[in-house]
Amino acid sequence: MLLEYFQMIDRVETVDLNAKTLTARSVVPAKSLVFEGHFPGYPLVPGVLLIETMAQACGFLVLAATDFAAMPFLMSVDSAKMRTFVEPEAVLDIEAFLEHDGSGFAVVKAKITSQGKKVCDAQLKLRTMPFDQVPLGPIVKKRAEEVGLTAAMAVSAATGK
């Protein structure tokens, strides 16, 4: 996880295209400039970055479900609940669930747990724009390869999940 660069997902663990789910994992860094201000002497991951982590996992799920047809952008956050604090070096398990995709929008739910305990959850809405309208295709595909999304998609296709 590189907080300063908003690279919140370290690794996509699984994608199940039939169930429309994705799991991912991230490890909070021991040190980050973010912690210098949040909070001095008591470092905690800001809630907004946890929401961004869920949004990125959901975005990867939408990319997988649409076979990279469109770029997902976070549009709204509904029913977000922060349930506990997240400290440096925490291992985060992220789950994303696609509820609806169509008409240029996706509705997704996500949750983060750490050591089996709920950290946060939310419903998110993403706007999807075809890659021919947004010049991000190569960058997004490269990042998807780096975090293992394309490999997880291949496994999903091979196993029918």
Phi, psi and omega in degrees: 000123176247093187302317184296336182253008180057031172265091191268339182257122177277320186204130169278123182273310182215153170226131174239100185290332177290316180275350181059051179229158177215141171239146181215168180220145175216150175242125179292132180294153178293325181228144177199146175302331179303322184287343178296331180250350186225078357237145181304121180084350179215073187291127177224145175288125178299142179305324181297329177284331173292321175297318177298323178298315177296319180297320180292320177298317178296321177298317177298322178296316178296319177301315180294315184294332181257007182053047177060036179280332186211153179272124178272132177239135179294127181245323179206154178237120181241144173055036178287134178228124172265126188250341178199171179275152177239123183255166176307145178074006176292142174265122183252129173254123186246134175237137178233143182228121179274118180263327182206140174217122178162163179053034176083008180221155174229139175249126185225155172239149179213157174212154176237135173235159174217125184053039177080000181255139178296132176258310180195164175204160181193162166255134182236150172241132180242138172269134179249129179237130179306142183298338177288349176261347181228126185278051184241358185311304182297322180294315182293318179296322178296315179296320178299321176293318182300322183268000175089012180295314183295324177293319179294325177296319180296319177296316180300316180295321182289328183263354181077017179248000000 
